[in-house]
Amino acid sequence: MIPRTPRPTPQEQAAPAAGAGPALRPGAAKLMRRATMASVSVAVVLTAVKLAAWLATGSVAMLSSLVDSVLDAFASMTTMWALAHALTPADHEHRFGHGKAEPLASVGQAAFIAGSASFVLIEAVRRLWQPTPITATTLGIGVMVLAIAATLALLVYQHHVVRLTGSLAISGDSLHYAGDLLTNLAVILSLVLGGIFGFTLADPLLGTAIAVYLLYGSWTLARRALAMLMDEELPEAERARLSAIILAQSEVKAIHDLRTRASGPHRFIQFHLELDGALSLIAAHAVADRVEAAVRKEFPESEVIIHQDPAGVEAALGATPERVVAGD
């Protein structure tokens, strides 16, 4: 008599079907697209306003902030393009989806940021040797206060979207705009010290500090993007949480060969599941389905591939990598 497959629980019915591929939370794609549109709009408006302020003040700190806003606009547009591709479902030519568009775009962003920061750094060093008086200080301060208010409003919305979607792209964009707040405050300080108190060296010094910050940010962005392009494993904390979720199923004796990677907003997870060797194929398949449902409940944007093994068989051969036993 063939054992009957247990009826799925309501939680399992709500989970993505096996083999359906990575799926985003309902409404997540729309929220992510709206967040990128908002960031592009804010960056474009601030770029225009800061351009006028820089022409009026001649401040190198204002110039660095202007360049930062241009970078914001470029980065946000690139993020919008990358997300549009990354959110495209897998097709015949791209069976694993289009998530790599996101890190590829990030590499381009990092190169552009590094080049622009170098330009600001060169101008700041020149001003150290040839200090230039700052004019229209009140106008410059007013522009930066406007920039701070607009950036804060954008950050609040981005944090809302990240909380609901868990988007890495929007989270990175939000981190970049959070750094802009420090840049804008530095520009205000430069305008006050240079324009009101006559400390002309404050402007190039703060401009240099902002340029160094941008260079560091470009390196951090490039490193994260290259890690994804090279299929680096998920963070150890996430791998530990995965192991705990899998081993929480009573029928699971152990797991081994857990492999993970990220591609844009999606994760790919595969592992060997060790079960009682006396289980029928249908029963083992039912256990694997429950494990997959549990994993995808905690990691919704994931594709899970499971191979079932009789418990202890590969361990006895001494060639089982990273074996984790239930109860350890």
Backbone bond lengths (Angstrom), bond angles and torsions (degrees), N, CA, C in turn:
res aa  C-N    CA-C-N  psi(-1)  N-CA   C-N-CA  omega(-1)  CA-C   N-CA-C  phi
1 M - - - 1.467 - - 1.529 109.12 -
2 I 1.321 116.24 131.11 1.466 120.19 -178.41 1.514 109.49 -82.75
3 P 1.340 118.19 126.82 1.461 120.01 179.56 1.527 110.84 -61.12
4 R 1.320 115.54 142.52 1.454 120.63 177.97 1.528 110.32 -80.75
5 T 1.312 115.76 139.56 1.459 120.09 177.07 1.516 109.58 -71.26
6 P 1.335 119.06 129.22 1.468 120.60 -179.56 1.524 111.06 -58.93
7 R 1.356 114.39 143.98 1.457 119.23 177.10 1.526 109.49 -66.21
8 P 1.328 117.99 136.95 1.462 119.68 -179.60 1.519 111.60 -67.61
9 T 1.306 114.79 146.52 1.461 120.41 177.14 1.527 108.80 -74.87
10 P 1.352 118.24 164.54 1.479 119.94 176.33 1.515 112.41 -56.97
11 Q 1.358 117.70 -35.91 1.459 120.18 179.32 1.525 110.79 -65.18
12 E 1.359 115.06 -39.47 1.466 118.85 179.97 1.519 111.33 -69.62
13 Q 1.365 116.50 -35.36 1.454 119.88 178.45 1.517 111.04 -65.84
14 A 1.342 116.73 -32.45 1.465 121.09 -179.13 1.512 112.12 -77.03
15 A 1.346 117.09 -20.41 1.456 121.04 -178.09 1.519 110.02 -75.91
16 P 1.334 119.06 157.29 1.459 122.21 178.52 1.515 110.49 -60.51
17 A 1.309 116.47 144.51 1.453 120.63 -179.34 1.513 110.59 -68.71
18 A 1.331 116.50 150.65 1.456 121.32 179.47 1.518 109.87 -60.67
19 G 1.323 114.63 134.72 1.454 119.38 178.17 1.507 114.73 80.96
20 A 1.367 117.02 3.70 1.458 119.93 -177.55 1.516 112.10 -77.10
21 G 1.327 117.71 -12.01 1.452 121.45 -178.82 1.506 111.45 84.08
22 P 1.337 116.92 170.42 1.457 119.82 -178.81 1.520 111.30 -60.48
23 A 1.330 116.99 137.24 1.461 121.79 179.12 1.514 109.12 -133.85
24 L 1.333 116.35 136.81 1.454 120.94 177.97 1.516 110.32 -82.14
25 R 1.342 116.19 159.92 1.446 121.05 175.45 1.525 109.21 -61.31
26 P 1.362 118.51 150.81 1.468 121.09 179.60 1.524 111.13 -56.47
27 G 1.324 116.53 130.88 1.457 121.79 178.26 1.514 114.83 79.61
28 A 1.338 118.15 -4.64 1.471 120.50 -175.97 1.520 111.39 -65.51
29 A 1.331 117.04 -41.98 1.465 120.00 -177.81 1.526 111.09 -61.09
30 K 1.342 116.94 -42.08 1.464 120.20 -180.00 1.527 110.95 -63.90
31 L 1.328 116.73 -43.45 1.465 120.22 178.98 1.526 111.46 -62.31
32 M 1.333 116.20 -42.18 1.452 120.43 -179.22 1.526 111.25 -64.59
33 R 1.329 117.10 -40.10 1.467 120.27 178.71 1.534 110.59 -66.73
34 R 1.338 116.89 -40.75 1.459 119.86 178.51 1.530 111.23 -63.77
35 A 1.338 116.67 -38.08 1.461 120.36 179.71 1.526 110.92 -64.53
36 T 1.333 117.42 -40.23 1.467 119.52 178.99 1.526 110.89 -69.09
37 M 1.333 117.85 -36.76 1.467 120.72 176.87 1.529 110.62 -63.92
38 A 1.338 116.28 -40.10 1.468 120.09 179.20 1.531 110.67 -64.24
39 S 1.336 117.42 -42.62 1.463 120.15 -178.49 1.526 111.33 -67.70
40 V 1.337 117.65 -37.39 1.466 120.47 176.82 1.525 110.16 -64.07
41 S 1.326 116.71 -44.19 1.466 120.69 -178.62 1.527 111.29 -61.17
42 V 1.340 116.20 -46.03 1.467 120.25 -179.70 1.528 110.34 -63.30
43 A 1.325 117.17 -43.69 1.468 120.47 -177.96 1.523 111.96 -64.40
44 V 1.319 117.72 -41.02 1.468 121.15 -179.38 1.525 110.83 -65.41
45 V 1.330 117.02 -44.63 1.470 120.81 179.76 1.526 110.37 -62.89
46 L 1.337 117.32 -46.31 1.460 120.38 -179.00 1.528 112.17 -66.49
47 T 1.325 116.99 -33.10 1.467 119.98 177.35 1.529 110.33 -61.71
48 A 1.327 116.56 -45.78 1.466 120.20 -179.60 1.525 111.46 -63.80
49 V 1.332 116.98 -43.21 1.463 121.04 -178.50 1.526 110.77 -67.16
50 K 1.333 117.52 -43.00 1.465 120.67 -178.62 1.532 112.03 -69.66
51 L 1.327 116.56 -31.11 1.464 119.37 176.79 1.528 109.65 -61.39
52 A 1.325 116.02 -45.62 1.469 119.93 178.37 1.527 110.71 -63.66
53 A 1.338 117.44 -40.07 1.471 121.00 -179.50 1.521 111.08 -67.53
54 W 1.328 118.02 -38.55 1.468 120.48 179.68 1.531 110.99 -66.86
55 L 1.334 116.70 -40.55 1.459 120.40 177.96 1.524 111.20 -62.80
56 A 1.364 115.63 -30.41 1.462 119.32 -178.90 1.523 112.65 -83.72
57 T 1.352 117.39 -34.73 1.467 120.38 -174.13 1.524 113.50 -97.11
58 G 1.330 117.93 -32.76 1.462 121.23 -175.60 1.514 113.36 72.15
59 S 1.339 117.48 14.21 1.464 121.60 -177.50 1.526 111.22 -76.38
60 V 1.345 116.61 131.95 1.459 119.73 176.83 1.519 110.88 -72.25
61 A 1.330 117.02 -29.09 1.465 119.45 174.46 1.525 110.34 -66.15
62 M 1.351 115.90 -39.69 1.464 119.67 175.36 1.519 110.46 -64.94
63 L 1.347 115.87 -38.14 1.461 119.85 176.14 1.516 111.10 -60.60
64 S 1.337 116.58 -43.04 1.470 119.69 179.73 1.527 110.37 -64.58
65 S 1.334 116.43 -37.47 1.461 119.55 177.66 1.523 110.82 -68.55
66 L 1.343 116.32 -37.27 1.462 120.24 175.55 1.526 110.78 -61.52
67 V 1.332 115.94 -46.45 1.463 120.05 178.21 1.526 110.18 -60.57
68 D 1.338 116.05 -39.76 1.466 119.85 178.84 1.523 110.76 -61.76
69 S 1.332 117.49 -39.62 1.465 120.63 178.72 1.529 111.26 -68.10
70 V 1.357 116.17 -37.58 1.459 119.04 174.58 1.530 110.04 -61.04
71 L 1.349 115.64 -41.89 1.459 120.36 177.29 1.515 110.70 -63.54
72 D 1.341 116.26 -39.77 1.459 119.79 178.08 1.522 110.59 -59.22
73 A 1.344 115.68 -46.33 1.459 119.72 -179.62 1.529 110.36 -61.80
74 F 1.338 115.81 -45.00 1.465 119.93 179.26 1.524 110.84 -63.41
75 A 1.337 115.66 -45.95 1.462 119.68 -178.61 1.518 111.31 -63.72
76 S 1.335 116.94 -42.15 1.461 120.01 -178.94 1.526 111.56 -67.98
77 M 1.343 116.65 -38.80 1.464 119.75 176.40 1.526 110.79 -64.38
78 T 1.336 114.95 -41.10 1.463 119.43 178.40 1.518 110.67 -65.16
79 T 1.348 116.41 -41.06 1.461 120.34 177.41 1.522 110.50 -62.06
80 M 1.344 116.67 -41.23 1.462 120.31 178.12 1.531 110.63 -60.45
81 W 1.351 115.52 -45.95 1.467 119.39 179.06 1.524 110.87 -63.65
82 A 1.341 115.71 -44.76 1.458 119.88 -176.97 1.526 110.90 -64.41
83 L 1.339 117.06 -42.23 1.458 119.96 179.67 1.526 110.95 -65.64
84 A 1.340 116.44 -37.86 1.466 119.17 178.47 1.526 110.35 -58.88
85 H 1.336 116.66 -39.39 1.468 120.12 177.86 1.525 111.33 -78.09
86 A 1.334 116.60 -41.45 1.462 119.77 -176.95 1.523 111.63 -64.21
87 L 1.336 116.97 -30.28 1.464 120.88 -178.68 1.524 112.44 -85.64
88 T 1.343 116.96 -5.86 1.462 119.98 176.85 1.530 109.85 -67.98
89 P 1.328 118.41 129.42 1.474 120.18 -178.81 1.527 112.11 -60.20
90 A 1.308 115.54 156.81 1.463 120.86 176.66 1.523 109.89 -59.09
91 D 1.335 116.32 146.07 1.461 120.82 178.36 1.531 109.13 -131.76
92 H 1.324 116.00 -171.34 1.464 119.90 -174.72 1.523 111.69 -64.37
93 E 1.349 117.28 -35.32 1.454 120.28 -178.48 1.527 112.52 -85.67
94 H 1.330 117.63 -19.69 1.467 122.28 -177.61 1.530 108.30 -130.50
95 R 1.315 116.39 78.57 1.466 121.44 -173.54 1.519 112.43 -66.70
96 F 1.335 117.98 -24.61 1.460 121.44 179.24 1.534 112.05 -98.04
97 G 1.320 116.78 15.12 1.454 120.04 178.89 1.522 112.20 86.93
98 H 1.336 114.98 -170.56 1.462 121.78 -175.69 1.526 112.07 -118.63
99 G 1.323 116.64 22.75 1.465 121.06 -174.37 1.514 114.73 -61.66
100 K 1.343 118.20 -24.99 1.463 120.19 -178.53 1.528 112.27 -68.35
101 A 1.349 117.40 -10.54 1.469 119.49 176.04 1.516 110.67 -61.28
102 E 1.337 116.47 -32.66 1.464 120.66 -177.71 1.534 112.48 -65.82
103 P 1.338 119.74 -53.88 1.474 118.56 178.14 1.521 113.38 -66.83
104 L 1.340 118.06 -31.03 1.458 119.62 176.72 1.528 110.42 -62.33
105 A 1.325 116.17 -42.92 1.462 119.98 177.61 1.524 110.61 -64.91
106 S 1.320 117.03 -36.39 1.463 120.94 -179.16 1.523 111.92 -65.17
107 V 1.321 117.01 -35.84 1.470 119.98 176.57 1.524 109.97 -61.90
108 G 1.354 117.01 -42.65 1.452 120.78 177.34 1.523 111.54 -63.83
109 Q 1.334 116.56 -41.22 1.459 120.68 176.50 1.532 111.04 -58.19
110 A 1.327 115.46 -46.76 1.469 120.15 -177.53 1.525 111.23 -60.19
111 A 1.332 117.16 -42.03 1.461 120.54 179.38 1.529 111.00 -64.52
112 F 1.330 116.61 -41.91 1.466 120.73 180.00 1.525 111.08 -66.09
113 I 1.337 116.74 -41.64 1.464 121.22 179.13 1.527 110.53 -62.89
114 A 1.328 116.55 -43.63 1.467 120.45 -179.33 1.519 111.34 -62.61
115 G 1.334 117.34 -41.58 1.453 120.46 179.27 1.524 112.45 -65.36
116 S 1.336 116.08 -43.07 1.464 119.88 -179.84 1.525 111.24 -68.20
117 A 1.335 117.03 -39.02 1.464 120.42 178.24 1.526 110.60 -63.72
118 S 1.316 117.18 -35.93 1.466 120.51 177.80 1.523 110.74 -64.46
119 F 1.339 116.43 -38.16 1.466 120.37 177.55 1.528 110.70 -62.37
120 V 1.342 116.27 -45.08 1.463 120.39 178.86 1.526 110.61 -63.49
121 L 1.320 117.32 -40.57 1.456 121.66 -179.46 1.535 111.27 -62.38
122 I 1.331 116.75 -42.96 1.468 120.98 178.84 1.533 110.33 -62.30
123 E 1.343 116.39 -43.25 1.466 120.08 179.74 1.528 111.04 -66.09
124 A 1.333 116.96 -38.49 1.461 120.51 179.95 1.522 111.01 -66.04
125 V 1.330 118.10 -41.69 1.466 121.66 178.57 1.527 110.30 -63.81
126 R 1.341 116.22 -39.86 1.469 119.25 177.78 1.533 110.73 -61.62
127 R 1.355 116.53 -39.34 1.466 119.96 179.79 1.526 112.05 -70.19
128 L 1.326 117.28 -24.55 1.468 119.05 176.02 1.525 110.80 -63.52
129 W 1.338 116.18 -37.23 1.461 120.98 -179.91 1.523 111.97 -85.65
130 Q 1.341 116.07 -26.67 1.461 120.86 -179.83 1.528 109.47 -129.97
131 P 1.346 118.11 75.12 1.468 120.93 -177.88 1.526 111.30 -58.36
132 T 1.350 115.10 140.40 1.462 121.38 -178.84 1.523 109.50 -122.44
133 P 1.341 118.71 129.34 1.473 120.41 179.08 1.526 111.18 -60.80
134 I 1.347 115.69 146.24 1.453 121.74 179.68 1.514 109.24 -99.29
135 T 1.344 116.79 134.16 1.461 121.81 179.79 1.527 110.07 -116.73
136 A 1.349 116.15 170.89 1.469 122.76 177.95 1.519 111.23 50.60
137 T 1.332 116.35 48.01 1.462 121.00 -176.50 1.524 112.32 -62.07
138 T 1.321 116.97 -42.72 1.472 120.20 -178.30 1.520 111.43 -60.69
139 L 1.331 117.42 -42.16 1.460 121.70 177.57 1.525 110.42 -60.72
140 G 1.334 116.62 -45.43 1.461 120.72 -179.25 1.513 112.32 -61.55
141 I 1.338 116.73 -43.03 1.468 120.42 179.97 1.528 110.26 -65.26
142 G 1.334 116.30 -40.75 1.464 119.69 178.60 1.516 111.91 -61.23
143 V 1.334 116.45 -41.59 1.471 120.69 178.54 1.524 110.91 -62.54
144 M 1.343 117.14 -41.72 1.453 119.82 -177.78 1.538 111.55 -70.19
145 V 1.336 117.61 -33.91 1.463 120.07 175.27 1.525 109.66 -63.70
146 L 1.335 116.95 -41.16 1.470 121.02 175.54 1.528 110.75 -61.20
147 A 1.337 115.65 -42.16 1.469 119.69 179.92 1.525 111.23 -62.99
148 I 1.329 117.15 -41.01 1.463 121.04 179.88 1.519 110.60 -64.31
149 A 1.334 117.58 -43.28 1.462 121.23 -179.73 1.528 111.17 -63.34
150 A 1.353 116.82 -44.70 1.465 120.40 -179.89 1.531 111.13 -65.88
151 T 1.329 116.77 -39.67 1.466 120.43 -179.56 1.523 111.21 -66.86
152 L 1.329 116.99 -40.39 1.464 120.43 177.77 1.527 111.24 -61.63
153 A 1.338 117.07 -43.79 1.462 120.66 179.09 1.531 110.69 -61.64
154 L 1.337 116.23 -41.72 1.463 120.12 178.73 1.524 111.24 -64.58
155 L 1.344 117.22 -41.95 1.464 120.70 -179.95 1.519 111.90 -61.75
156 V 1.326 117.03 -40.06 1.460 120.67 179.03 1.531 109.79 -60.38
157 Y 1.334 116.54 -44.82 1.468 120.03 179.95 1.525 111.41 -67.67
158 Q 1.332 116.79 -41.90 1.461 119.71 179.87 1.525 111.46 -62.85
159 H 1.329 117.37 -41.76 1.464 120.24 178.37 1.524 110.76 -62.78
160 H 1.338 116.80 -35.91 1.468 121.12 176.15 1.526 110.09 -62.22
161 V 1.334 117.25 -44.85 1.459 121.38 -179.29 1.532 111.00 -66.44
162 V 1.334 117.00 -42.58 1.469 120.57 179.43 1.523 110.77 -62.61
163 R 1.329 116.20 -39.78 1.472 120.16 179.83 1.529 111.36 -63.20
164 L 1.335 117.40 -34.76 1.456 121.02 -177.66 1.525 113.08 -87.10
165 T 1.340 117.65 -28.29 1.466 120.25 -173.66 1.521 113.94 -112.57
166 G 1.341 117.59 -24.01 1.461 119.75 -175.53 1.514 112.93 69.95
167 S 1.333 118.42 19.83 1.463 122.24 -175.65 1.529 111.90 -66.01
168 L 1.337 116.03 125.09 1.459 120.87 176.77 1.531 110.85 -71.54
169 A 1.329 116.98 -35.55 1.459 120.60 -178.85 1.529 110.86 -65.13
170 I 1.334 116.68 -47.58 1.466 120.42 179.80 1.525 109.84 -67.43
171 S 1.335 116.95 -35.38 1.460 120.32 178.11 1.521 110.63 -62.95
172 G 1.335 117.30 -42.06 1.458 120.95 177.48 1.516 112.09 -65.92
173 D 1.337 116.70 -40.24 1.458 121.15 177.34 1.525 110.13 -63.23
174 S 1.336 115.63 -40.23 1.464 120.51 179.48 1.523 110.84 -64.63
175 L 1.338 116.47 -40.85 1.465 120.34 177.88 1.527 110.93 -61.61
176 H 1.322 116.19 -38.31 1.463 120.29 179.10 1.529 110.89 -64.24
177 Y 1.328 116.71 -43.85 1.469 119.91 179.87 1.528 111.48 -69.71
178 A 1.329 116.86 -29.89 1.466 118.91 175.19 1.528 110.04 -63.34
179 G 1.329 116.86 -37.74 1.456 120.56 175.51 1.524 111.98 -66.26
180 D 1.333 116.63 -29.08 1.463 120.24 178.07 1.525 111.86 -62.88
181 L 1.321 116.55 -31.48 1.465 119.18 178.46 1.530 110.50 -59.08
182 L 1.336 115.78 -43.07 1.464 119.54 178.10 1.525 110.92 -64.32
183 T 1.333 115.87 -39.57 1.461 119.89 178.60 1.527 110.98 -62.05
184 N 1.320 116.19 -45.47 1.470 120.19 -178.75 1.527 111.58 -64.17
185 L 1.334 116.45 -39.56 1.469 119.73 176.94 1.528 110.81 -64.61
186 A 1.345 116.50 -37.94 1.465 120.30 178.63 1.527 110.98 -64.67
187 V 1.328 116.91 -36.82 1.457 120.49 178.84 1.529 110.75 -65.93
188 I 1.337 116.67 -42.23 1.464 120.10 177.82 1.530 110.07 -60.50
189 L 1.325 116.27 -43.46 1.464 120.37 178.66 1.528 110.67 -61.39
190 S 1.325 116.35 -41.38 1.456 120.67 179.33 1.523 111.35 -63.21
191 L 1.333 116.76 -42.61 1.464 120.80 -179.41 1.529 111.31 -66.16
192 V 1.325 116.04 -38.50 1.460 120.06 179.57 1.527 110.50 -67.68
193 L 1.350 116.64 -49.39 1.465 120.30 -177.62 1.529 111.97 -67.05
194 G 1.347 115.44 -40.61 1.458 118.39 -176.58 1.510 113.82 -83.25
195 G 1.342 117.75 -41.41 1.442 121.20 -174.88 1.516 114.29 -84.42
196 I 1.329 116.93 -32.27 1.465 120.49 -175.91 1.526 111.59 -99.73
197 F 1.342 116.22 -43.90 1.468 120.06 -176.01 1.530 112.70 -98.90
198 G 1.316 117.70 -4.58 1.460 120.28 174.43 1.519 114.93 77.48
199 F 1.320 119.32 12.11 1.463 121.82 178.53 1.534 108.17 -84.27
200 T 1.323 116.44 83.11 1.467 121.40 -171.52 1.529 113.81 -65.83
201 L 1.332 116.99 -25.64 1.473 118.79 -179.74 1.523 112.70 -71.73
202 A 1.338 117.70 -16.74 1.468 120.40 179.87 1.519 110.65 -60.92
203 D 1.340 116.41 -37.95 1.468 120.91 -177.28 1.534 112.06 -62.84
204 P 1.344 119.86 -55.83 1.471 118.59 179.29 1.526 113.46 -67.05
205 L 1.344 117.66 -31.38 1.466 119.43 178.92 1.524 111.24 -65.21
206 L 1.334 116.09 -46.09 1.461 119.41 178.67 1.528 110.56 -69.54
207 G 1.336 117.16 -34.03 1.460 120.18 175.21 1.517 111.54 -61.70
208 T 1.343 116.28 -39.61 1.468 120.79 176.85 1.526 110.92 -63.78
209 A 1.332 116.00 -43.44 1.466 120.31 179.81 1.530 111.09 -61.29
210 I 1.336 116.45 -41.06 1.471 120.21 179.05 1.522 110.81 -65.91
211 A 1.337 116.54 -40.41 1.466 120.33 179.59 1.530 110.93 -63.12
212 V 1.328 116.98 -41.53 1.467 121.16 178.01 1.528 110.04 -63.42
213 Y 1.342 115.55 -41.50 1.469 120.05 177.74 1.531 110.57 -60.05
214 L 1.335 117.45 -42.65 1.461 120.84 179.19 1.531 111.41 -64.84
215 L 1.332 116.44 -40.03 1.468 119.66 177.85 1.520 111.15 -62.53
216 Y 1.339 115.92 -42.63 1.466 119.43 177.63 1.529 110.57 -63.44
217 G 1.331 116.41 -41.51 1.465 120.10 178.95 1.513 112.02 -62.70
218 S 1.345 117.11 -38.80 1.465 119.59 179.65 1.526 110.77 -66.27
219 W 1.326 117.17 -38.34 1.462 120.89 177.86 1.537 110.65 -65.09
220 T 1.325 117.04 -43.20 1.462 120.82 179.05 1.523 110.69 -62.33
221 L 1.331 116.85 -44.06 1.460 121.59 179.58 1.521 111.15 -62.77
222 A 1.328 116.86 -44.77 1.462 120.45 -179.75 1.523 111.13 -64.10
223 R 1.338 117.05 -39.96 1.466 120.37 -179.51 1.515 111.57 -63.42
224 R 1.355 117.28 -42.29 1.465 120.85 178.65 1.529 110.93 -65.91
225 A 1.329 116.39 -40.88 1.458 119.78 -179.08 1.523 111.24 -66.33
226 L 1.334 116.93 -42.85 1.460 120.35 179.68 1.527 111.59 -65.79
227 A 1.335 116.53 -34.09 1.466 119.83 177.40 1.525 110.56 -61.72
228 M 1.339 116.78 -39.60 1.461 119.85 178.60 1.517 111.31 -72.41
229 L 1.325 116.96 -39.33 1.465 119.92 179.12 1.520 111.96 -64.71
230 M 1.347 116.08 -31.50 1.458 121.10 -179.84 1.521 112.58 -89.62
231 D 1.348 116.94 11.14 1.468 122.43 177.46 1.522 112.38 57.14
232 E 1.326 115.75 44.51 1.464 120.23 176.59 1.525 110.17 -64.85
233 E 1.327 117.08 146.47 1.458 121.64 179.37 1.529 111.21 -60.65
234 L 1.339 116.15 153.91 1.459 120.46 173.19 1.524 109.42 -62.77
235 P 1.340 118.17 159.35 1.470 120.30 178.65 1.519 112.04 -54.09
236 E 1.337 116.41 148.91 1.456 121.60 -176.07 1.525 112.41 -58.02
237 A 1.339 116.79 -33.36 1.470 119.80 179.04 1.526 110.85 -64.01
238 E 1.328 117.58 -39.27 1.463 120.83 178.55 1.529 110.62 -69.66
239 R 1.318 117.47 -38.18 1.465 120.30 178.47 1.532 110.55 -65.16
240 A 1.340 116.40 -38.81 1.463 119.78 177.70 1.528 111.04 -65.08
241 R 1.343 116.23 -39.22 1.470 119.87 178.57 1.524 110.05 -66.54
242 L 1.331 116.79 -38.16 1.465 120.47 176.35 1.521 111.02 -59.94
243 S 1.330 116.75 -48.04 1.466 120.98 -179.65 1.522 110.94 -59.53
244 A 1.330 117.10 -40.91 1.465 120.92 -179.33 1.520 111.06 -64.93
245 I 1.333 116.95 -41.05 1.465 120.91 179.53 1.525 110.88 -63.66
246 I 1.327 116.10 -43.69 1.469 120.68 -177.92 1.524 110.99 -67.02
247 L 1.335 116.49 -47.01 1.462 120.69 -176.21 1.524 112.86 -73.41
248 A 1.346 117.13 -10.53 1.467 120.17 177.43 1.522 111.57 -70.55
249 Q 1.337 118.06 -18.34 1.463 121.02 176.77 1.532 109.08 -74.54
250 S 1.327 116.10 127.08 1.477 120.91 -171.37 1.523 113.29 -61.25
251 E 1.341 118.14 -30.07 1.473 119.96 -177.32 1.523 112.99 -78.89
252 V 1.320 117.32 -12.73 1.472 120.36 -175.46 1.524 109.60 -83.05
253 K 1.316 116.43 122.46 1.466 121.87 179.42 1.534 111.98 -87.45
254 A 1.326 115.67 -37.73 1.471 120.44 -179.32 1.524 108.39 -168.80
255 I 1.327 115.96 169.23 1.461 121.47 172.34 1.528 108.04 -134.00
256 H 1.295 116.04 156.84 1.461 119.86 173.37 1.526 109.93 -152.23
257 D 1.337 114.52 165.99 1.458 122.34 178.14 1.533 111.79 56.68
258 L 1.339 116.05 46.57 1.464 121.19 175.90 1.530 108.80 -73.80
259 R 1.318 116.25 121.35 1.460 121.45 179.96 1.525 109.04 -126.53
260 T 1.316 116.30 135.12 1.464 120.94 -177.77 1.531 110.07 -138.35
261 R 1.313 115.22 155.84 1.456 121.50 173.06 1.522 108.10 -162.04
262 A 1.319 115.78 162.81 1.456 121.57 178.11 1.516 109.36 -118.65
263 S 1.329 115.61 148.09 1.456 122.05 176.60 1.521 107.21 -141.51
264 G 1.342 116.07 96.06 1.459 118.93 -175.10 1.518 110.21 63.64
265 P 1.337 117.88 -130.53 1.472 119.86 -179.02 1.520 113.57 -80.25
266 H 1.322 118.14 -1.68 1.461 121.55 -174.05 1.532 112.16 -106.38
267 R 1.345 115.28 153.16 1.460 121.91 173.06 1.525 108.56 -118.52
268 F 1.331 115.09 147.39 1.456 121.05 175.52 1.523 107.40 -121.00
269 I 1.335 115.07 125.44 1.463 121.72 -173.24 1.522 108.57 -128.93
270 Q 1.335 116.58 130.50 1.460 119.96 175.59 1.524 109.60 -142.65
271 F 1.337 115.70 147.34 1.461 120.38 -178.38 1.523 109.82 -164.03
272 H 1.331 114.99 164.90 1.461 122.21 174.62 1.528 108.46 -99.07
273 L 1.318 115.77 131.47 1.456 122.86 -176.96 1.526 108.74 -106.90
274 E 1.327 117.16 120.32 1.469 120.67 -178.96 1.525 109.80 -95.46
275 L 1.348 114.75 120.86 1.463 121.91 -177.09 1.522 110.06 -125.15
276 D 1.324 115.59 168.16 1.463 121.66 176.40 1.531 108.89 -57.58
277 G 1.328 116.74 125.48 1.453 120.70 -177.63 1.504 113.96 -64.11
278 A 1.342 118.18 -16.49 1.467 120.91 -179.64 1.523 112.34 -83.95
279 L 1.326 118.76 -8.00 1.459 120.61 179.24 1.525 110.77 -65.96
280 S 1.336 116.36 144.53 1.460 120.28 174.73 1.523 109.22 -72.76
281 L 1.306 116.42 164.35 1.460 120.68 179.28 1.525 110.76 -60.83
282 I 1.345 116.38 -40.15 1.470 120.00 -179.28 1.524 110.18 -65.38
283 A 1.338 117.19 -42.99 1.463 120.44 -180.00 1.526 110.80 -65.40
284 A 1.334 117.44 -41.88 1.465 120.83 178.59 1.525 110.45 -63.38
285 H 1.337 116.01 -38.61 1.463 120.09 178.09 1.530 110.49 -63.77
286 A 1.334 117.50 -39.93 1.462 121.31 179.61 1.529 110.74 -64.30
287 V 1.338 117.12 -40.03 1.469 120.47 177.69 1.522 110.03 -63.76
288 A 1.325 116.89 -44.37 1.465 120.58 179.78 1.526 111.12 -61.46
289 D 1.343 116.69 -38.22 1.468 120.09 177.65 1.525 111.21 -63.53
290 R 1.337 117.16 -40.28 1.466 120.16 179.50 1.532 110.66 -67.97
291 V 1.327 116.78 -38.66 1.467 120.38 177.28 1.530 109.96 -63.32
292 E 1.335 115.87 -45.23 1.466 119.39 -179.75 1.528 111.07 -62.02
293 A 1.341 116.74 -42.03 1.460 119.97 179.06 1.522 111.12 -61.87
294 A 1.342 116.56 -39.53 1.472 120.48 179.85 1.524 110.87 -66.38
295 V 1.339 116.65 -41.25 1.465 120.65 179.88 1.524 110.39 -65.70
296 R 1.333 116.57 -45.43 1.460 119.90 -175.62 1.525 112.16 -74.23
297 K 1.336 116.79 -18.42 1.468 119.21 173.36 1.529 109.87 -68.00
298 E 1.340 116.97 -39.75 1.466 121.56 179.32 1.529 112.68 -83.49
299 F 1.336 116.78 -28.26 1.467 122.19 -179.88 1.531 107.90 -126.41
300 P 1.354 117.40 76.88 1.469 120.80 -171.96 1.525 114.46 -59.94
301 E 1.331 117.47 -35.74 1.464 119.86 -176.49 1.534 110.48 -88.89
302 S 1.331 116.71 49.05 1.466 119.95 -173.47 1.520 111.35 -128.45
303 E 1.330 114.16 149.30 1.458 121.16 167.60 1.524 106.88 -110.49
304 V 1.329 116.67 126.61 1.463 122.08 -173.11 1.527 109.54 -114.88
305 I 1.316 116.49 127.03 1.467 122.49 177.43 1.526 107.66 -118.98
306 I 1.338 116.31 123.90 1.465 121.53 -175.22 1.529 109.73 -123.03
307 H 1.328 115.46 134.30 1.463 121.44 172.13 1.526 107.84 -114.82
308 Q 1.343 116.76 128.16 1.463 119.99 -178.61 1.535 110.95 -93.53
309 D 1.342 114.63 134.10 1.468 121.62 177.65 1.525 110.16 -126.06
310 P 1.328 117.94 149.00 1.479 119.68 169.25 1.524 109.23 -65.13
311 A 1.299 117.47 134.40 1.471 121.49 -174.96 1.521 111.40 -59.03
312 G 1.331 116.47 129.77 1.457 121.99 172.81 1.498 115.94 86.81
313 V 1.328 119.08 -11.75 1.460 120.55 -175.41 1.526 110.96 -65.31
314 E 1.325 117.10 -52.65 1.463 119.42 -178.83 1.525 111.65 -71.42
315 A 1.350 116.63 -32.03 1.465 119.20 177.92 1.524 110.47 -62.92
316 A 1.332 116.00 -35.25 1.461 119.51 179.93 1.529 111.63 -65.83
317 L 1.338 116.54 -26.25 1.453 120.17 178.89 1.529 112.05 -80.94
318 G 1.351 115.41 -10.66 1.459 119.98 177.04 1.508 114.95 74.36
319 A 1.331 118.02 21.79 1.464 120.27 -177.62 1.530 111.99 -127.95
320 T 1.335 117.41 26.08 1.452 120.48 -178.09 1.517 110.50 -93.82
321 P 1.352 118.98 113.48 1.469 121.00 -177.56 1.522 112.72 -77.97
322 E 1.321 116.69 138.41 1.465 123.41 172.35 1.522 112.45 48.45
323 R 1.300 117.24 55.20 1.461 121.12 -179.06 1.523 109.83 -80.67
324 V 1.354 116.26 130.40 1.453 122.39 178.07 1.516 107.77 -120.31
325 V 1.333 116.91 121.36 1.468 122.42 -176.02 1.511 109.39 -97.29
326 A 1.321 116.99 141.32 1.463 121.72 177.16 1.510 110.13 -58.49
327 G 1.327 116.57 134.10 1.457 121.84 178.57 1.504 113.86 94.47
328 D 1.352 117.63 -10.46 1.473 120.23 179.35 1.527 110.43 -73.37
